[in-house]
Structures are given as structure tokens and as C-alpha cells.
């Protein structure tokens, strides 16, 4: 890009449109935040056990957060019970440990699920965690049709960027589509997938790749939903996206505008869907975890504030701001509260939400939006030409592209070409030490004891029968959500249900 532009791009008015109208460059609502309807303020949280995480959630709700965002520990993400040998050393470390209906009940004790929206960052066992969540809602007396929220359920990016997969890609897509189909009939307000560019960006891809690979994955899920017999326009209305927001403020704001416009064009021109409600790209944003530094950690407050501003300038529907201490460990309560205050100051003191798409018409931003859209479309078409996202992932194309970009970025940091304050320039020892949230060493043993008590008190015959029914469904084409719910209702564990599917489908890698 040039440092200055003296005129807007040709044909800009046609590509801009009006806010709330195709192609949604300027936002998905006519008034965006100007009518007082702010973005949902979420704080991604979860650590140790359900009781500890419940206290954090209730604190955040008291402090003004408007939606919950659940972080699960690695054993839960991998479908392992906390007493499994493969879970040793990881129980409760990077999120909350959930394995049973009792755990889910403790996680949301005192939190009316009909009155809050919940986002669950879970992928390979997303169907299982959603099943547990619905059982807890029913126990609270909340009709499933009232539940609002999102289950991430994006397995494709696990093979590319995170590695917390369980099953091979094809059965994993089947499991994701089970959530699509079941929620269509039972939870019409629930977002059945959050297609995530965030983790690919955190793994090293650039803004263009984040747009292109995310939208390519979304196309794969649309095809999966069609194959499952779902009507495309209806499915698209429950599809959401999840993007990162890194430090190049104007580029990030332009990225969201370009992604929104490109997705609207793809839905209208390639999928043939004319319903405007199906053309909108609704997205959650999280500030860049990989941009946080352990050195001079307090400077992360500044980084996060600028990134949050970029997300709001770009028209996000939901936002999580990282705590400044997350490069050192899970956020302390005070750091998490400060991260929430960052959003509240942006919302209520800056005046930015009072303007609809305030960067519209900026010569630089409009040229940048066009350039990002053009390059992202070229890359999107390249992935489609390989047979789509699943085929591109299976041949390693996406992984190699992200790895190359990550390597190039690291080389530029190490050479000093890319400045990281406090790391390769402006290094200082004058910053105070940051308190770190410590993991309780005895926690893992306590979780194993809880699970032993849970198993001893249940009806073993009923559990065995339910798991046999789940196995039969997995080995056929039968629906899986009701067998899963039935298994958890008779007190099967997450690990037991996932083990049944491991034996039926195998494991990836």
C-alpha cells in the first residue's frame, strides 16, 4: 500500500452500500452501535474446576460483562476424563475441567441460562459439551428454544492451527453436522458453529490468509450442512465467525470490512442465496494473544486497547479483550476486570460507537479494504481450486502456507525489521513484577477423587446400555445428539462417550 492516496477507489459508492444492506461493507445493522445496542462484551474464562470458574463468571457478570465465554482445559478439549493417564499434568491448567453433568451444573450454578448468552470454545467434542449444556438448561427449567449462544464446533482449523482434534476429518465433520441438524430442530437461537480465523492468525497467518482460509472453511461447512439435508439459507443464519485483531489498527479494521463484503458476495453470487439475513457475516473478535509479551507485561494493556478499538471500528458484534498477564499465565481476577474495563471505556467514554462505520470514505482505508478483499478472493479461489478446504488441509497446503508466513514474521522480529516494544527495542528493566495465577498442585488428584465418587453412585447397567446405543448410532448413519444426551443423562462421562466414538471412527494422526 502507498502511504497516501489523493482520491477514493473507483466505483467506491457501489461497493460501500448502506449500513445494514448488501454488501454490508459498512456493518450488518443500519444503526450499528449508534442506537445504544453495543457489541456483546465477553471475557474468555475458565480454570481449575467448575466451582472456581463459576465464581469468576459471577464476578464478571457483576462487573458488567454481557455474555459468558467458556475456556475448557486440554483434557476436556481432547475428550479425556481428568483421571485418564493421557490427561496427567494438564487438568484444569488452561481452562475448566468438565467431564459430567454434575460438573456442568456446578459451572453454571446461580447463573440463569435463559438470561445470558454462552459461548463455548470447544471443537472436537463440541456435540458432547453442548449435550451437557442442554441437560443443565433443562434442569434449570429453561426451554431449549430460549437458549442463546455459540458452540465453536470448528474442527477444520484444529488440523491446521491448534492440534486439539480427536477423530479423522470426515467423521469429525459428521459430528459437527449433527450439531447443525439437532439445533435446527431444538435450539433455533443457537449459533451452531463459529468458523474461526483466530487460531490460524495466532499460528502465524497474515490478514489476507485469515480472511481467505476462514471463508474457505465456512464453505466446507455449508456443503456439509447441505449434505445433511439442511436448507442453506437457514443454516447460514446460524453460522458465525471468530476473528483475531492484531496490532496494525487500520489494516485490522479494513480486514473486517473486506471479510464482510467478500462473504456477502460469495453467499449471493456463488451459493445463490438472496436472503439478506443469510448474507451477513456476524463475528466475534478476540484481541491477539500472540501479540502479548512477557517482557514489560503492563504494556499489553496498551496493545489490547488499540486492538479493541480496531475491532469496534471494523464493526464487530462481540469482543473479548485479553488480560495483560496472559503471556505469563491464566489471568488473575484483577487483570480480567481491567480487560473488561478496557471495553467499557471504549464503549462509554470515547464516543466511537456513536458513529456508524466511522472510517468509511477514508482514502487509505477504502483502498486497503479493496486490496485485502482482492487478495483474499484470489487465495480463496486457489483453495476452492484444490477441491475445497478439506482437500487443501488433507494435502497440507493450508498448514504450509501458515508456517511459511509465521517463519517470515519471526525472521523480521529477530532482525529488528518488525519492532516489538520491550522485546527487540525499548528494552527496560524498570517494570514491576506481575502477580501470576498459580495452579493448585493437588487439584488433579481432587478431580480424580470427584470422578470416582461420581462413578460409584451411578447405575452401571444404565450407563453401559446408553453407551452401547451410542456405539450403534456411530457405526450407522443414525443421529447422534439424542444418544449423547441420553448417555450423559444416566451419568456417563465425557471420556467414556468419546472413547466409544474413538473405537468406532479411529483417531487422527
C-alpha positions in Angstrom: 0.0 0.0 0.0 1.0 3.6 -0.6 1.4 5.9 2.4 -1.0 8.4 0.8 -4.0 8.4 -1.6 -5.4 11.5 -3.1 -8.7 10.1 -4.3 -11.1 7.3 -3.3 -11.1 4.0 -5.3 -13.1 4.0 -8.5 -16.7 2.8 -8.0 -16.5 3.1 -4.2 -20.1 4.1 -3.7 -21.4 0.8 -5.2 -19.1 -1.3 -3.1 -19.9 0.6 0.1 -23.7 0.5 0.1 -25.5 1.5 3.2 -25.0 0.1 6.7 -27.3 -2.9 7.2 -27.6 -3.5 3.4 -25.8 -5.6 0.8 -22.8 -5.9 0.6 -22.6 -5.0 4.3 -19.2 -3.2 4.0 -20.4 -0.7 6.5 -21.8 -3.1 9.0 -24.7 -5.6 9.3 -27.1 -3.3 11.1 -28.4 0.1 9.8 -27.5 1.9 13.0 -24.7 -0.4 14.3 -23.9 0.8 17.8 -25.4 4.3 17.4 -28.8 3.3 18.8 -27.2 2.1 22.0 -27.0 -1.6 21.0 -23.4 -2.2 21.8 -21.3 -5.3 21.0 -21.5 -8.2 23.5 -18.7 -7.8 26.0 -17.3 -11.2 26.7 -14.3 -12.3 28.8 -13.0 -15.7 27.9 -12.5 -17.5 31.2 -12.2 -20.9 32.8 -9.6 -22.5 35.1 -9.3 -25.4 37.6 -12.7 -26.8 38.5 -16.3 -25.8 37.8 -16.7 -24.2 41.2 -13.7 -21.9 40.7 -14.8 -20.9 37.2 -18.3 -20.3 38.4 -17.0 -17.7 40.9 -15.1 -16.0 38.1 -18.2 -15.9 35.8 -20.4 -14.5 38.5 -17.7 -11.8 39.3 -17.5 -10.9 35.6 -21.3 -10.6 35.3 -21.4 -8.4 38.3 -18.7 -6.2 36.7 -20.8 -5.7 33.6 -19.8 -8.4 31.1 -22.8 -9.2 28.9 -22.0 -12.8 27.8 -20.1 -15.7 29.1 -17.2 -17.3 27.2 -16.1 -20.7 28.5 -12.5 -21.9 28.2 -12.0 -25.6 28.7 -8.8 -27.4 29.7 -6.9 -29.6 27.3 -8.2 -32.9 28.5 -11.8 -31.7 28.0 -10.9 -30.4 24.5 -9.4 -33.9 23.7 -12.4 -35.8 25.1 -10.4 -37.2 28.1 -11.6 -37.6 31.7 -9.5 -35.9 34.3 -8.4 -39.3 35.7 -7.2 -40.5 32.3 -3.4 -41.2 32.2 -3.2 -39.1 29.0 -4.6 -36.1 30.9 -1.8 -36.1 33.5 -0.3 -32.7 34.2 -2.9 -30.7 32.2 -6.1 -31.0 34.2 -7.6 -27.5 34.9 -4.5 -25.7 33.6 -5.6 -23.7 30.6 -9.3 -23.9 31.2 -12.0 -25.5 33.3 -12.2 -29.3 33.7 -15.6 -30.6 32.6 -16.5 -34.3 32.4 -20.0 -34.9 33.8 -23.5 -33.4 34.2 -22.5 -32.6 37.8 -19.6 -30.5 36.5 -21.8 -28.6 34.1 -24.3 -27.9 36.9 -21.5 -26.6 39.2 -20.2 -24.4 36.3 -23.5 -22.6 35.9 -24.8 -22.7 39.5 -26.7 -19.5 40.1 -26.5 -18.3 36.5 -29.8 -18.4 34.7 -29.1 -19.8 31.3 -32.2 -18.3 29.8 -30.9 -14.8 30.5 -27.3 -14.9 29.4 -25.6 -16.0 26.1 -22.9 -18.5 26.4 -20.0 -19.1 24.0 -18.2 -22.4 24.4 -14.8 -22.7 22.9 -14.9 -26.4 22.2 -14.4 -28.2 18.9 -13.7 -32.0 18.6 -16.1 -32.8 21.4 -18.4 -29.9 20.8 -21.5 -32.1 20.5 -20.8 -33.6 23.9 -20.4 -30.3 25.7 -23.5 -28.9 24.0 -25.4 -32.0 25.1 -24.3 -31.5 28.7 -25.2 -27.8 28.5 -28.7 -28.6 27.3 -29.2 -31.0 30.2 -28.3 -28.3 32.6 -30.6 -25.9 30.9 -33.5 -28.4 31.2 -32.6 -28.9 34.9 -32.9 -25.2 35.4 -36.3 -25.3 33.7 -35.2 -23.3 30.7 -36.8 -24.2 27.4 -34.1 -25.1 24.8 -35.7 -22.6 22.4 -34.7 -19.8 24.7 -31.0 -20.6 24.8 -28.8 -18.1 23.0 -25.1 -18.5 22.4 -22.5 -20.3 20.3 -20.6 -23.5 20.2 -17.3 -23.1 18.3 -17.6 -26.6 16.7 -14.9 -25.7 14.1 -12.9 -28.9 13.6 -11.1 -28.0 10.4 -8.9 -25.3 11.9 -7.8 -27.9 14.6 -6.0 -29.8 11.9 -4.4 -26.6 10.7 -3.6 -24.5 13.7 -4.3 -26.0 17.2 -4.0 -29.8 17.2 -6.8 -30.5 19.6 -8.5 -32.9 17.3 -9.7 -36.4 18.2 -11.2 -38.1 15.1 -10.2 -38.0 11.4 -11.6 -35.1 9.4 -14.5 -36.9 7.7 -16.2 -38.3 10.9 -15.4 -35.0 12.6 -17.4 -33.2 10.0 -20.2 -35.6 10.6 -20.2 -34.9 14.3 -20.2 -31.1 13.5 -23.2 -31.6 11.2 -25.0 -33.5 14.0 -25.0 -30.2 15.9 -26.2 -28.3 12.9 -29.2 -30.6 12.4 -30.2 -31.1 16.0 -30.0 -27.4 16.9 -32.1 -26.5 13.8 -34.9 -28.5 15.3 -34.4 -27.7 19.0 -32.4 -24.5 19.5 -33.3 -22.0 16.8 -31.5 -19.1 18.5 -28.2 -21.0 18.9 -25.2 -20.4 16.6 -24.2 -23.9 15.7 -20.7 -23.1 14.5 -18.2 -20.2 14.9 -15.8 -20.5 12.0 -12.5 -19.5 13.4 -9.8 -17.5 11.7 -8.5 -16.5 15.2 -6.4 -19.6 15.7 -4.9 -19.6 12.3 -3.9 -15.9 12.8 -2.4 -16.9 16.2 -0.5 -19.7 14.4 1.1 -17.1 12.2 -1.0 -16.4 9.1 -1.4 -12.8 7.9 -4.7 -10.8 7.5 -5.3 -11.9 3.9 -4.8 -15.6 4.8 -7.1 -15.2 7.8 -9.9 -14.0 5.6 -9.4 -16.5 2.8 -8.8 -19.6 4.9 -11.7 -18.8 7.2 -14.2 -18.3 4.4 -12.9 -21.4 2.7 -13.6 -23.4 5.8 -17.1 -21.8 6.0 -17.8 -23.1 2.5 -16.8 -26.6 3.6 -19.3 -26.4 6.5 -22.1 -25.1 4.2 -21.5 -28.1 1.9 -21.6 -30.4 5.0 -24.9 -28.8 6.1 -26.3 -29.3 2.6 -25.3 -32.9 2.6 -27.1 -33.3 5.9 -30.3 -32.1 4.3 -30.3 -28.6 5.8 -31.7 -25.7 3.9 -28.7 -23.4 3.1 -30.3 -20.0 3.9 -31.5 -21.2 7.3 -28.1 -22.7 8.1 -26.3 -19.6 7.1 -28.3 -17.6 9.6 -26.9 -19.6 12.5 -23.3 -19.5 11.2 -21.0 -17.1 12.9 -17.3 -16.2 12.6 -14.4 -15.6 15.0 -11.5 -13.4 14.1 -8.3 -12.2 15.7 -7.5 -8.5 16.0 -3.8 -7.8 15.9 -1.8 -4.6 16.2 -1.9 -2.9 12.7 -5.0 -0.9 13.6 -6.2 0.4 10.2 -5.4 -2.9 8.5 -7.4 -4.9 11.0 -10.4 -2.5 10.8 -10.2 -2.8 7.0 -9.9 -6.6 7.3 -13.3 -6.9 8.9 -14.9 -4.6 6.3 -13.3 -6.7 3.5 -14.3 -10.0 5.0 -17.9 -8.9 5.5 -18.2 -7.7 1.9 -16.5 -10.8 0.4 -18.7 -13.2 2.3 -21.8 -11.4 1.2 -20.7 -11.7 -2.4 -19.9 -15.4 -2.0 -23.2 -16.2 -0.5 -25.2 -14.2 -3.1 -23.2 -15.0 -6.2 -21.8 -18.5 -5.6 -24.3 -20.0 -3.2 -27.3 -18.3 -4.9 -28.8 -17.2 -1.6 -30.7 -13.9 -1.9 -31.9 -13.6 1.7 -30.0 -10.7 3.3 -30.2 -12.4 6.7 -28.1 -15.2 5.3 -25.6 -12.9 3.6 -24.4 -11.2 6.8 -21.1 -12.1 8.3 -21.7 -12.0 12.1 -18.4 -12.3 14.0 -16.8 -12.3 17.5 -13.4 -10.8 17.9 -10.6 -11.5 20.3 -7.6 -9.3 20.7 -4.3 -11.0 19.7 -3.0 -13.4 22.3 0.2 -14.0 20.3 0.9 -10.2 20.4 1.2 -10.2 24.2 4.7 -10.1 25.7 6.0 -11.5 28.9 8.6 -8.6 28.9 7.1 -5.4 30.2 3.7 -7.1 30.5 1.9 -3.9 31.5 2.4 -2.6 28.0 -0.1 -5.3 26.9 -2.8 -3.1 28.3 -2.0 -0.5 25.6 -1.8 -3.2 22.8 -5.1 -4.6 23.8 -6.8 -1.2 23.9 -5.7 -0.4 20.3 -6.8 -3.8 19.1 -10.2 -3.4 20.7 -10.6 -0.1 19.0 -9.8 -1.6 15.7 -12.4 -4.3 16.2 -15.1 -1.8 17.0 -14.1 0.4 14.1 -14.5 -2.7 12.0 -18.0 -3.4 13.3 -17.6 -6.5 15.5 -20.7 -8.0 17.2 -18.9 -9.4 20.1 -15.5 -8.8 21.7 -13.1 -10.3 24.2 -10.1 -8.3 25.4 -7.1 -10.2 26.6 -5.8 -9.6 30.1 -2.3 -8.1 30.2 -0.9 -11.0 32.2 -1.8 -13.8 29.8 1.7 -14.2 28.4 2.6 -15.3 31.9 -0.3 -17.5 32.9 -4.1 -17.5 33.2 -5.4 -14.0 34.1 -5.9 -13.0 37.7 -9.2 -11.6 38.7 -7.9 -8.1 38.8 -6.3 -8.4 35.3 -9.5 -9.9 33.9 -11.5 -7.0 35.3 -9.1 -4.4 33.9 -9.5 -6.1 30.4 -13.3 -5.7 30.7 -12.9 -2.1 31.8 -10.9 -1.5 28.6 -14.1 -2.4 26.6 -16.3 -0.3 28.9 -14.1 2.8 28.5 -14.2 2.3 24.7 -17.9 1.9 24.7 -18.9 4.7 27.1 -16.1 7.3 27.1 -14.6 7.6 23.6 -17.6 8.4 21.5 -16.5 5.9 18.8 -19.7 3.9 18.9 -21.8 7.0 18.2 -20.6 7.0 14.5 -21.6 4.3 12.0 -18.6 2.9 10.2 -16.5 6.0 11.1 -13.6 5.1 8.8 -15.9 5.0 5.7 -14.6 7.2 2.9 -11.0 7.4 4.2 -8.9 7.2 1.0 -6.4 4.9 2.7 -8.8 2.6 4.5 -11.0 2.2 1.4 -8.0 1.3 -0.8 -6.8 -1.0 1.9 -10.2 -2.7 2.1 -10.3 -3.2 -1.6 -6.8 -4.6 -1.6 -7.4 -7.1 1.2 -10.7 -8.3 -0.5 -8.9 -8.7 -3.8 -6.0 -10.7 -2.4 -8.3 -12.8 -0.1 -10.6 -13.7 -3.0 -7.6 -14.9 -5.1 -6.4 -17.1 -2.2 -10.0 -18.3 -1.6 -10.3 -19.3 -5.2 -7.0 -21.1 -5.0 -8.2 -23.2 -2.1 -11.5 -23.9 -3.9 -9.5 -25.0 -7.0 -7.7 -27.6 -4.9 -11.1 -29.2 -4.2 -12.1 -27.0 -1.2 -10.8 -26.6 2.3 -11.0 -30.2 3.4 -8.9 -31.4 0.4 -6.4 -28.5 0.9 -6.0 -29.3 4.5 -5.6 -33.0 3.8 -2.7 -32.3 1.4 -1.1 -29.9 3.8 -1.5 -26.8 1.6 -3.0 -24.5 4.3 -0.6 -25.7 7.0 2.4 -25.0 4.9 1.2 -21.5 3.9 0.7 -20.5 7.5 4.0 -22.0 8.6 5.8 -20.0 5.9 4.2 -16.8 7.0 4.9 -17.5 10.6 8.6 -18.1 9.8 8.9 -14.9 7.8 7.3 -12.9 10.7 9.7 -14.3 13.2 12.7 -13.6 11.0 11.6 -10.0 10.7 11.2 -9.7 14.5 14.7 -11.2 15.1 16.3 -8.9 12.5 14.6 -5.9 14.1 12.7 -5.1 10.9 9.4 -5.7 12.9 9.6 -3.8 16.1 8.1 -5.4 19.3 8.3 -2.9 22.1 10.1 -4.3 25.1 11.4 -7.3 23.2 13.7 -6.2 20.4 13.6 -2.4 21.1 13.0 -0.1 24.0 14.0 -2.9 26.4 13.8 -1.8 30.0 14.1 -3.5 33.4 12.1 -0.8 35.1 8.7 -2.5 35.1 7.3 -4.1 38.3 6.8 -7.8 38.6 3.4 -9.1 37.7 1.5 -11.4 40.0 0.7 -14.8 38.3 -2.3 -17.0 39.0 -0.9 -20.3 40.3 -2.3 -23.7 39.7 -3.1 -25.7 42.8 -0.8 -28.8 42.7 -3.4 -31.0 44.5 -6.2 -30.1 42.1 -5.7 -33.0 39.7 -5.9 -35.6 42.5 -9.1 -33.9 43.8 -10.7 -34.1 40.3 -9.9 -37.8 40.1 -11.5 -38.3 43.5 -14.6 -36.4 42.5 -14.9 -38.6 39.4 -14.5 -41.8 41.4 -17.4 -40.8 43.7 -19.5 -39.8 40.7 -19.0 -43.3 39.1 -19.6 -45.2 42.3 -23.0 -43.5 42.8 -24.5 -44.2 39.3 -26.4 -47.1 37.7 -23.6 -49.0 35.9 -26.1 -51.1 33.9 -27.9 -47.9 32.6 -24.6 -46.4 31.6 -23.5 -49.5 29.7 -26.8 -49.6 27.9 -26.6 -46.0 26.9 -23.0 -46.3 25.6 -24.0 -49.4 23.5 -26.8 -47.3 21.9 -24.3 -44.5 21.2 -21.9 -47.1 19.6 -24.7 -48.4 17.4 -25.6 -44.9 16.2 -21.9 -44.0 15.5 -21.4 -47.2 13.4 -24.5 -46.4 11.3 -26.0 -43.2 9.9 -28.3 -42.7 12.8 -28.4 -39.3 14.6 -26.0 -38.9 17.5 -27.2 -36.0 19.6 -30.0 -37.8 21.4 -27.9 -40.9 22.2 -25.3 -38.5 23.6 -27.8 -36.7 25.7 -29.2 -40.0 26.9 -25.8 -41.2 27.9 -25.0 -38.1 29.9 -28.4 -38.1 31.5 -27.7 -41.6 33.0 -24.3 -40.2 34.1 -21.8 -41.3 31.5 -18.7 -39.3 31.4 -17.2 -37.2 28.6 -14.3 -39.6 28.3 -16.5 -42.7 28.1 -18.6 -41.2 25.3 -15.6 -40.1 23.3 -13.9 -43.5 23.8 -17.0 -45.1 22.2 -16.5 -42.8 19.1 -12.8 -43.4 19.1 -13.4 -47.1 18.7 -16.0 -46.6 16.0 -14.1 -44.0 13.9 -10.5 -44.2 14.9 -8.2 -41.3 15.8 -6.5 -38.7 13.6 -2.7 -38.8 13.4 
